[in-house]
Amino acid sequence: MNISKSRQFFSGNDHALDRMGQVRTNRKLLSGLYNDPNTRFLLCVNGGSKFLFLKQEKKPELATSLPNSQSPKRFQQIALLKRQDLLDSKLSLNPYLEENSAVFGKIVIQDLNNKKSVDEYSTAMQFSKKASQVFLGKTTNISAIDSNSETLQETPPYYNIWAIDLGDLGAYEQDKIAEFAENAGIEEPQGIKEIESAIANTLKGIFLPLRTGSFGLNACQAHVIALAAALTDWNYRNQFCPGCGNPTWSTQAGYKRVCVNGLVSTINDNPLLYIPQEIDKKCYSQFSLNNFTFPRTDPVIIVAIISPDGDKLLLARGAKFPPKRYSCIAGFVDAAESIEDAVRREVREEVGLNVDKIEYYTSQPWPFPNSLMIGCFAHATSKNIVVDQDEILDAKWCSVNDIYPSLAKNESESLLNFDKIIDQSNKKTLVSDQTDIELPPAVAVGFFLIQAWIKKQINHANL
């Protein structure tokens, strides 16, 4: 199967974002990208659990969150802030200005010819309150990323996109909280929610949970917010070194964290990161390559299981699913497992079946917080289901007639634009034998695995 043009919600494409990995070790280049007039900032709190979106003045319109959509309308939009917006709201200091080095940490590298030291530490920063600032990349797809681009007198040729996470709002000092509130006209904020509202009102936006807001974005914005969520969440959760327990600093524009054990001193109570010519390494992470210093992605298999005779699909109801929801079997890939090993094990553990003819179909980044869904098909060698009742409430073999009504309902009611493979006239000819099945929404790869199987059954096509 040719997967070069496969697209899923949250995934990117060749034109969505250039991540520009080559600039991340160059502080001067990063400073230029940060202070460029064509730079825009996403704002989030608490490790990307909530992002700032534009307030909606009108009723929801047709969304274009999936490939092949033609309309630029959507019902949710990321707030893209200019640097001046952040300055006016007094929310975030510029970490690339020398005058702010007292806050984010001054860096002194004794041997500037040591490429490893320069690459490792020259862009290091200390953010308080678990905050982070991450360079996401550059995009030339201005009309897709910026809902207000049509109102601009002159459309910029590109945007540099950064994500700023304010971190743990509950950890801010009272004077900073008062400053947030004063800007929004609130005298005495009561709790985190009111602080969030104060910040959002100042910027004419609204903070929404990632799930709530992201499912209504167009393809470009969905990909950008997925990347921002994964990286800010990772920085938020990894404040201390797993190797020695000492603090880590953010480096390479948020794509790496380094242990600073033995390297931090102070000047007038301000943090100083001093890198001597020969580092007296206090932690093994300082002289070896470790996966915990880079953002992680957790592989998850999700598999549509086809019956031995090929005419039914196994759908399962997870213990935490909404009422009537059925989907494909899914689970994390274990250590030292291949994708096909994980498929066989998960299917055997959850529904007691053996499978063969395992085929990869598509994948999807899933930023809750940082999984990669690997979609597969597999053929069961028998129909004898044995459910693992700790994880699965029910599992059953379903025909096209069983699945079709829910699939058609999802396609017809979804605000998203995507290839709807079933002709609406088929509604009259396919009648379900079961009425208690609801499929996952059309933002999930599970939906598209099921849809692909239905297409094959109706059109007698290959998967």
N, C-alpha and C positions, 0 to 999 in steps of 0.2 A: 504493500500500500504506500502511495506517495503522500507523505505527511507535510510536505513543504508549505502547503497553503492551509493547513489545519489551523483553525482559530477557535479559542474558547474564551469565555468571559474572564477577565483579569489578565489574559495573556497579551503580549505585545505584538507588534509587527515591525517590518523593516523601517517604517516611517514614524512609529510612535515616539521613540526616545533613543537618543544616542547617549549611552551611559558614560562615555569618555573616560574609561578607566585609566588611560595614560596620564591624566592630569592630577590624579589623586595624591601623588607623592610630592607635588610641587606647590608649595605654599603661595608663591607669587601668582601662579596661574589661578589657583583657587580663589585668591583674594580678588583677582580681576573678574572672575565669574560671579562672585558674590556681590560685587559692587557695580556690576554692569546695569545700566538703565533698563535693559531688556530682561532682567532677572525677575522671577516671580517666586513667591513663597507659599507653600501649604502650611497650615498651622494645625497642630494637634496637641492633645494633653494626655498625660498618664500612659506614655508608651504607645501612642496611636490608638488607644481605645475609643477616642472620639476625635473627629476631624471637624474643621470649620467649613460649613457649606453656606452658599448664598441663601438668603431667605426667599421663599417663593411667594411672589405677589399674585400669581394666577393659579388656576387649577392645573393639575398635572397634564402634560402634553405627551405626545407619542415619544417614547424613548428610543434611543438607537444604540443600545448597549452591546449588541452583537454584530458579527460581520455581515456584510452585504446590505446594510441599511443605507437608505438614500437620504432620509430627512435629517437635518441638523438639530431637530427639537429633542428635548429630553425633559424628564420631570425632576431631576436633581442635578446640581452643579457645584463643583468644588469652588471655594473662595480662593482666588489667586491674588495674593497681596503684593504690593510694591514695597520696596525697602522703606519708603517714606511712611507708609501705613504703620509699619512696626515702630518706627521712630516716634511718630505722633502719639501712638498708644502707649509708648514707654514699655513695651512688652519684651523686647529682645535687644541686647547689645550686639554690635558687630564684632565677632571674634577675630576678624582679620585686621583690625586697627591696633596699632602699637599701643595706643592709649588705654586699650582695654585688656592688655596682657596681664595686668594685675588680677583681673577676674578669672581669665581663662588659663592662666599659667604662662610664664615666660620660658622660652626654650633656649638653652645654650648648648651647642654641640661643639666640642673642642676640636674635633677633626672633621672639617667639612668635606674632605676628600674621601671620607669613608662612606661609600654609597649606601651600605646597609643601614648605618646610623641615620643618615639623612632621610632615606626612604621610610625608615621605621618611626622616627621621632620628630622630624621637622614640622609635621602637620598636627602633632599631638595637642590635645586640648582637654582641660578639666572643666566639665559642666556640673554644676550643683543641681540638687533636687532630681537627679536621674534624667535630666534634660539632655537633648542632643540636637545637632544640626547636621543634616545629611544632604550632600549633593546628589541629586537623582539623575541629572543629565540635561541634554539640550534637545529641543524639539523645533522643527520647522512647520509642524502641523498646527498653526496658530488658531485656525477656525475651529478645530476640534477640541483643543485644550482650553480655550478662553471663550466663554459664552458671550463676553462683551466685546469681542474683537470687531464686530460689525460697526460698533459705535466709535471706533478709533478713527481719527483723521487720517492716519497712515499706519497700515498694518506692519508691525515689526517683522524682520526677516526670520527671527528665531526668539525663543525664550530659553533662558537657563532656569531650571526648576530645582529649588531646594525645599526640603521639609524641615520645619522647626517644631520640635516637641518641647513644650514648656515643662514637661516632666510631672512630678508629683505635686499637684497644687496644694495638697494638704500639708506639705513640708515648708511652704513659703513663710517667711517672717511676716509678722502682723503689719509692719510698715509697707511691705510690698503689696500685701493684700489690700491695704487701704488705698494704695496708689491705683491698683486695678479698679477698685470700686469708685474712687473719685472721678476717674476718667469716664465712668458710665453713669455718674450721678447717683450712686448708691452710698448712703452714709455709713451704714453698718451691715456689711454682708453677713448673712447667716448660713454658713456651711459652703461646701464645695460647689454645689449646684448654682448657688447665687453668684459665686465668683466666676464660674464658667459663663453664666448669663451676662455678667458685667463685661467680661472680655469680648464675648460675641457681639453684644450690643454696640460696644465701642467700634467694632469693625464691620458693623451692619451685616452680621451673619448669624449663624446658629450652629452650635455644636451638636452633632448627631453621632450615635454609635456607628462604628464602621459598617456593620451589617446593614443597618437601617438606611444609611446614606449611599453606600457604594453600589447597591444593586440597581440604582436608577441612573447610573452614569453612562456616558457614551464609551465606546471602546477605548479611545485614547485616555480619557480621564480615569477609567476603571483600572487600566494598566498602571498608570502613574500612582494612583492611591494604593494599589496593591504593593508596589515597591516601597512606597513611603511607610506603609504600615508594617511591613516585614522588618525594615531596617530600624525604625524607631522603637519597635517592640524589642528587638534584639539588643539594642543599646540600653534600653530601660532595664532589662532583666540581667545584664551582665556587667554590673558595677564593680565586681570583685573577681580576682583571678582564681580560677579553679585549682591552679597549681600551688599557690601559697597563701591565698586568702587576702592578699593586699589589694588596694584599689587599682583599677585599670583606668586608663585615659583613652578617650576617643581619638583616632587618628585616621588619615587617608579619607577625610571628609565623611566620616561615619561608617566606613566599610571595614574597619579593623579596630580592635581594642588591644592596647599593649599594657603589660604589667610594668609598674613603675617602682617596684620594690628596690630600695637602695638608691634611687635616682632623684628623689624629691628633696629639696631643701626649701628654705624660705628667705625672702628678703623683705624686711619690714612687714612681716606676717603675710606676705603674698607668695603664692606657690611658684617655685622655680624648678624646672626640669633640667638637670645638669647631666649631660652625656659626656663623660671623659673619653680620652683617646682609647683607653683600655677599660672596658666596663667590668667591674667586679660583680659578676652576675649572681644575683641572690635567688633567682627562680629559674627552673629549667625552661620555662616558656620564653625566657629572654635569649636562649641560644639554640632553640629547636623549633621546628615547624609544628604548630598545634592547631587542630581544627576549632578549638574554642576561641581562638582569636579572630575568627572570621564569622560573618553571618551564616546561620545554618538554614538549611532547607530539609524538611523531613519528608521522605518519599512515602506515599500511601498508594496502595493498589486499590482500584475499584473495578469489579469484574461483573459483566453480564453473563450469566450462566445459561447456556442453551441446552435444551433437553436432548437425549440421545437421538430421537427421531427428528429433531430440528424444528418442531412446530410449536414449542412453548418456551417461555423465558421464566427463569426463577426470580421472583421478587420477594424481598424480605422486609419485615417491619422491625426496626431497631427499637431498643428499650426506651430511648430518649426521643423518638420521632414524634411529630405532631399527630393528632388523631387521623387514622386511616392512611397515613403516609407509608408507601412501600417504595423501595428502591433496590439498587444493586448491592451486593456484598462488598464491604470495604474494610481495610485494615492497614496498619503501618507495616512497612518492610522491616523485618528484624535484622540484627547484625549478621553479617556474612551470608546474606540471602540474595539470590537473584530475583528479578521481577517474577519469573515463572515459578520459582520456589515459593515466593510469598503468596502468589495466587493459589497454588495447590494447598498450602498450609491453611490460609484463611478460609477457603471454601470447606476444607475438611473439618476445621475447628468449629465453624459457625453453623453449617448445615449438613455435615456428615457425608459429603459427596466427594468422590474422586473425579478429577477432570483431566482432559487432554486437549490437544489442538488449541493451545493457548495462543492468542493473537493480540498483539498490541494494536490499539486503535487511535488514541489521542491522549493528550495530557492537559492539565490545567493547574496554574498556580492558584493556591487557595490561601489567602492571607489571614487565616484565623487560627494561629497567628502566621504560620510560615510553612505550609505543606505544599507538596507537589503531587497532585492527583494523577495517577497513571492508569488510564482507562484501557481495559482489555476485554476480550471475549474469550470464553472457554466452553468446551462441550463436556457435559456430564456423562459419565459412563453408566449411570443408572438414574432412576427417578426416586430412589428411597431416601427421603429427607429425614435427618435427625437433627433437631434444632438445639443449639446451645442456648438454654433459656436464661442464662445470665446476661447475654447480650442481645438475643433475638427473641422477640415475642411471638413471631409467626413467620413462616416462609411457605410459599406455594408456587406451583407451576401455573403460569398464566398464558392464555392464548392471545392472539391479536385482538379478538373480540373483547376479551377481558380488559385489555390495556387501552384500547383505542379511545373510548369515551373520555378518560382522564387526559390522555395525550392531546386529543382535539380540544378539550376544554382549556388546557394550559396554553396551547398555541393561539386559540381565538381570544382568550382573555388577557394574555400577556401584553404589556405595553412595550415590550422589547421587539425590535425588528430582527428577524433571523429567517433562514430558509425553512419554510413550513412545508414539509414533504408530503403531507396528506391533503388531498383535494377535499374541500369542504363538502362536496356532494356525497362523499363516502359516508357521511354521518347517517344517512338514511338506510344504508345497506349493511352496516356493521352494528350489531346490537350486543351489548355486554351480557355475559352470563353472571357477572359479579358487579356489585355496585359499591363495594367497600374498599376500592383502591383509589388512592390519590398519589400521583407521581411527584417527584421533586420539581421545584420551579425551574424555569428555563434559563437559569444562570448557573446551574450545576452540571458537571460533566455526566453525572448519572442519568439525567434527562436525555442527553444526546446519545448515550449508549443505547438506551431503550428506543429512542426515536430511530436510530440507525437500524436496529433489528426489525422494527415495524416496517421500515422502508424496504428492507430485503424481503420480508414476507409478502408485502403487497406487490412489489415490482419484480420479485424474483431476481434481485440484483445481488452483487457481491458486497460484503461489508467493506 
